[in-house]
Amino acid sequence: MNQFGGSWTEAKMEIIVSYAKAYLTIMNKQSWVKTLYFDGFAGSGLIVSDGSDEIKKGTALRILDIVTPKPFDIYYFVELDSDYKEALEHTISTKYPQRNTHVVQEDCNQKIVSMAKFLNNNKNHRALAFIDPYGMSVNWKSIEALKNLGIDLWILVPTGSGVNRLLKNDGNIRDAWIIRLENFLGISKEDILKHFYKRQTTNTLFGEETQLKKEQNIILRIGELYKKRLNEVFKYVSESFIMRNSNNAIMYHFMMATNNPNALKIANHVIKPKYKL
Ligand SMILES: C[S@@+](CC[C@H](N)C(=O)[O-])C[C@H]1O[C@@H](n2cnc3c(N)ncnc32)[C@H](O)[C@@H]1O
């Protein structure tokens, strides 16, 4: 069973479910549209709270529970872990047998690219995608494949829990981490250093020495950069729902990218009550 991360887990699920209902209400009025729900990190279907026995439905099942105004025409769930994939498949086949569902055990990146091809070849389909990784598993190249498509993409960006941890204070970042940052943000090492660090000169016994120093408010900066990157692929990107841990440290930014101005309005509307800096 997937672990429950904290109160933000519930808030995140409420946001995507509220958005899905509004999305289906709009799509219901466009009878030619076939709707696809794509969940790139679907989990087992159930989540358990840390330190308690409480078991809750995960997002996948909450989305399958939506019947009003209508269910999605197709559901596509991606889950890399074989036990979780089987658990989800079992629940779906017993509790939601009438739905048109696909559950695959694959890396989400491959399936994002497959979805892009599918949407390119099936112009009457519109997708709502939910990308909910624990860490920096989504490559920028996968996101780029979604350019100019009829997709609303909700993505959890591990700004504090992922990217910030790799950005060492003195800019001395090991090669493997630089590669992870480059793959995730889709920018070069040079641009990463330029964006997140400033040069600081100090007078020492042996003259002036220049060192790199991490910028202030770095996690917000990471969130802004990811939003800017998404805006190069999609016309609109929503505000972020900012998720903090019990020490008030920012862990994630949750945001939505779309080519549809009405979708943007709805996203900002469902985030607003939860939105805080
Ligand atoms: C945060 S959990 C998902 C929780 C789920 N979205 C929910 O709300 O119930 C992330 C899941 O992604 C799976 N996972 C990790 N890496 C993956 C990858 N590269 N592709 C697909 N799934 C992956 C993990 O096994 C885990 O079940």
Ligand as a Chemical Component Dictionary entry (heavy atoms), coordinates in Angstrom:
data_LIG
# 
_chem_comp.id                   LIG 
_chem_comp.type                 NON-POLYMER 
_chem_comp.pdbx_formal_charge   0 
_chem_comp.three_letter_code    LIG 
# 
loop_
_chem_comp_atom.comp_id 
_chem_comp_atom.atom_id 
_chem_comp_atom.alt_atom_id 
_chem_comp_atom.type_symbol 
_chem_comp_atom.charge 
_chem_comp_atom.model_Cartn_x 
_chem_comp_atom.model_Cartn_y 
_chem_comp_atom.model_Cartn_z 
_chem_comp_atom.pdbx_ordinal 
LIG C1  C1  C 0  3.185  9.163 -4.748  1  
LIG S1  S1  S 1  2.895  7.502 -5.186  2  
LIG C2  C2  C 0  1.373  7.585 -6.030  3  
LIG C3  C3  C 0  0.152  7.816 -5.210  4  
LIG C4  C4  C 0  -1.091 7.883 -6.039  5  
LIG N1  N1  N 0  -0.975 8.875 -7.112  6  
LIG C5  C5  C 0  -2.298 8.206 -5.198  7  
LIG O1  O1  O 0  -2.702 9.366 -5.102  8  
LIG O2  O2  O -1 -2.863 7.267 -4.616  9  
LIG C6  C6  C 0  4.013  7.208 -6.484  10 
LIG C7  C7  C 0  3.896  5.839 -7.148  11 
LIG O3  O3  O 0  4.681  5.853 -8.345  12 
LIG C8  C8  C 0  5.291  4.586 -8.515  13 
LIG N2  N2  N 0  6.464  4.835 -9.382  14 
LIG C9  C9  C 0  7.730  5.179 -9.017  15 
LIG N3  N3  N 0  8.484  5.425 -10.107 16 
LIG C10 C10 C 0  7.682  5.250 -11.187 17 
LIG C11 C11 C 0  7.873  5.409 -12.583 18 
LIG N4  N4  N 0  9.068  5.781 -13.078 19 
LIG N5  N5  N 0  6.835  5.194 -13.411 20 
LIG C12 C12 C 0  5.611  4.828 -12.907 21 
LIG N6  N6  N 0  5.362  4.653 -11.586 22 
LIG C13 C13 C 0  6.395  4.869 -10.734 23 
LIG C14 C14 C 0  5.602  4.123 -7.115  24 
LIG O4  O4  O 0  5.699  2.697 -7.059  25 
LIG C15 C15 C 0  4.414  4.677 -6.327  26 
LIG O5  O5  O 0  3.387  3.702 -6.224  27 
# 
loop_
_chem_comp_bond.comp_id 
_chem_comp_bond.atom_id_1 
_chem_comp_bond.atom_id_2 
_chem_comp_bond.value_order 
_chem_comp_bond.pdbx_ordinal 
LIG C1  S1  SING 1  
LIG S1  C2  SING 2  
LIG S1  C6  SING 3  
LIG C2  C3  SING 4  
LIG C3  C4  SING 5  
LIG C4  N1  SING 6  
LIG C4  C5  SING 7  
LIG C5  O1  DOUB 8  
LIG C5  O2  SING 9  
LIG C6  C7  SING 10 
LIG C7  O3  SING 11 
LIG C7  C15 SING 12 
LIG O3  C8  SING 13 
LIG C8  N2  SING 14 
LIG C8  C14 SING 15 
LIG N2  C9  SING 16 
LIG N2  C13 SING 17 
LIG C9  N3  DOUB 18 
LIG N3  C10 SING 19 
LIG C10 C11 SING 20 
LIG C10 C13 DOUB 21 
LIG C11 N4  SING 22 
LIG C11 N5  DOUB 23 
LIG N5  C12 SING 24 
LIG C12 N6  DOUB 25 
LIG N6  C13 SING 26 
LIG C14 O4  SING 27 
LIG C14 C15 SING 28 
LIG C15 O5  SING 29 
# 
